[in-house]
Amino acid sequence: MNDDELRRALREHAYLEGDFVLRSGRRSRYYLDTYRFETRPDLLRALGERLAAQIREHEPDATRIAGPELGAVALAAAASLESGLPFLIVRKEAKGYGTENRLEGVFEPGERVCLVEDVVTSGGAAVSAVQAVRAAGLECRTAICVVDREEGGVDELAQHAVRLRCLFTASDVLSTT
């Protein structure tokens, strides 16, 4: 599947119109329902390939991938399978039982992690995940998302010394017919 086919598939399977409240609290006339593409093996495979290529290009020293729950876990797993890099799951908050971890998976402090995200709007969820990764003693300076909604995420992450890369912008996906 080439980039144009993938972009069209993302729009076809994930783009919804209506009145939506986003995680950021903002309202939007459209929503990209990432579960509609993350649960399709053909699209997940193509995204995993592209995410792994972006990690190799923009964060070649990464020894792990991190994916915030729940939306980016399948993407992190797909990128892990394609790249051979192990991945971590970043919980929204530490679980209150068992190991009480916020990061799930095995790692050593000092390792470099590349964060993988589904859709970035304001960047708040990605920043929270980066902070959790850093609090565990890991280094994170790059985040890669499937779609950047172009609503401030790049700037917000930059304020936390993280460079955001995207496979597609919302403009790319929305302009596809």
Residue pairs with C-beta under 8 A, 6 or more apart in sequence:
1 9
1 42
1 46
4 176
6 43
6 46
6 47
6 50
7 168
7 172
7 173
7 176
8 176
9 37
9 42
9 43
9 46
10 32
10 37
10 43
10 146
10 147
10 168
10 173
10 176
11 173
11 174
11 176
13 36
13 37
13 40
13 43
14 32
14 33
14 34
14 36
14 37
15 30
15 31
15 32
15 173
15 174
16 30
16 31
16 32
16 33
17 29
17 30
18 29
18 30
18 31
19 27
19 29
20 27
20 28
20 29
20 30
20 31
21 27
21 28
22 28
22 31
22 121
23 121
23 124
23 125
24 121
24 122
24 124
24 151
26 121
26 122
26 151
30 174
32 119
32 147
32 149
32 170
32 173
34 71
34 118
34 119
34 146
35 71
37 43
37 44
37 47
37 146
38 44
38 47
38 71
38 74
38 75
38 118
39 74
44 74
44 75
44 78
45 78
47 75
47 78
47 79
47 146
47 167
48 75
48 77
48 78
48 79
48 81
48 82
49 82
50 167
51 75
51 78
51 79
51 82
51 116
51 144
51 146
51 167
52 79
52 82
52 83
52 85
54 144
54 165
54 167
55 62
55 65
55 79
55 83
55 85
55 114
55 116
55 142
55 144
56 83
58 114
58 142
58 144
58 163
58 165
59 112
59 114
59 141
59 142
59 144
61 112
62 85
62 112
62 113
62 114
62 142
63 85
63 86
63 111
63 112
63 113
64 85
64 86
64 87
64 88
64 105
64 107
64 111
64 112
64 113
64 114
64 138
65 76
65 79
65 80
65 83
65 85
65 86
65 87
65 88
65 113
65 114
65 115
65 116
66 76
66 87
66 88
66 89
66 90
66 103
66 113
66 114
66 115
66 116
66 129
66 133
66 138
66 140
67 73
67 74
67 75
67 76
67 77
67 87
67 88
67 89
67 90
67 115
67 116
67 117
68 89
68 90
68 92
68 115
68 117
68 125
68 126
68 128
68 129
69 89
69 90
69 91
69 92
71 117
71 118
71 119
72 116
72 117
72 118
73 89
75 116
75 117
75 118
75 146
76 87
76 88
76 89
76 116
77 87
79 85
79 87
79 116
80 86
80 87
86 105
86 106
87 105
87 116
88 103
88 104
88 105
88 107
88 113
88 133
89 103
89 104
89 105
90 102
90 103
90 115
90 129
90 132
90 133
91 101
91 102
91 103
91 104
91 132
92 128
93 102
94 100
94 101
94 102
95 101
95 102
102 132
102 135
102 136
103 132
103 133
103 136
107 113
107 136
107 138
109 136
109 137
109 138
110 137
110 138
110 139
111 138
111 139
112 138
112 139
112 140
112 141
113 133
113 138
113 139
113 140
114 140
114 142
114 143
114 144
115 126
115 129
115 130
115 133
115 140
115 142
115 143
115 144
115 162
116 143
116 144
116 145
117 125
117 126
117 129
117 143
117 144
117 145
117 146
118 145
118 146
118 147
119 145
119 146
119 147
119 148
119 149
120 126
120 143
120 145
120 147
120 148
120 149
120 153
120 157
120 164
120 166
121 149
121 151
121 152
121 153
122 151
122 152
122 153
122 156
123 152
123 153
123 154
123 155
123 156
123 157
123 164
124 156
126 143
126 145
126 153
126 156
126 157
126 162
126 164
127 156
127 157
127 160
127 162
130 140
130 143
130 157
130 160
130 162
131 160
133 140
134 140
140 162
141 161
141 162
141 163
142 162
142 163
142 165
143 157
143 162
143 163
143 164
143 165
144 164
144 165
144 166
144 167
145 153
145 164
145 165
145 166
145 167
146 166
146 167
146 168
147 166
147 167
147 168
147 169
147 170
147 173
148 154
148 164
148 166
148 168
148 169
148 170
149 169
149 170
150 169
150 170
150 171
153 164
154 164
157 163
157 164
158 164
